[in-house]
């Protein structure tokens, strides 16, 4: 089955005590839009990002989360989770987001995206959902979703096919990076095989390996 975009979601400005930005504003509450949206190297047009110290930037221009993984959480928590409920720009279907290889390229609409890194759960996410132990539960579940670079700007809309047009042979996946950095440190050496992994993560890996 060909993967597709279920929804493209943009963040509205939310003011809350749990917002991580010093201004008390967050863009984690993302809502589906009806038509195509321009994806650029610096992010998604019209998307509000509050805490830019930890969100946004070229290596985190787009965040994708699988509808199937969201469904597991809906059952686990006994509540509906609409598209955008994870703060994702792209809600996907039939796309193996956790199994995506670091550096693989997705053609969606007229944009070309590249998988870079997993999402790290934060207190803002827990506050938005009102689940105090969400960080621990999200980490243990290890279905973090994927950040992507925009290699070629273009428009992406709901219903667009997601085509994997290039996949590196090193095989280091989003799930493996997440488990290595959070749950299974014995996997850390593998991460250095992925040249497209952001340098900030590669440097942290080198420091942790040197400290052993």
Secondary structure, DSSP 8 states (H G I E B T S, - for coil): --EEEEEEEEE--EE-TT-SSTTSEE---EEE-SS-EEEETTEETT---S-TTTS-SGGGSEEEEEHHHHHHHHHHHTS---TTTTS-SEEEES--STT-BTT-EEEETTEEEEEEEE----HHHHHHHT-TTHHHHHHHHT---EEEEEEE-EEE-TT-EEEEEE--TT--BHHHHHHHHHT-GGGHHHHTT-TTS-HHHHHHHHHHHHT-
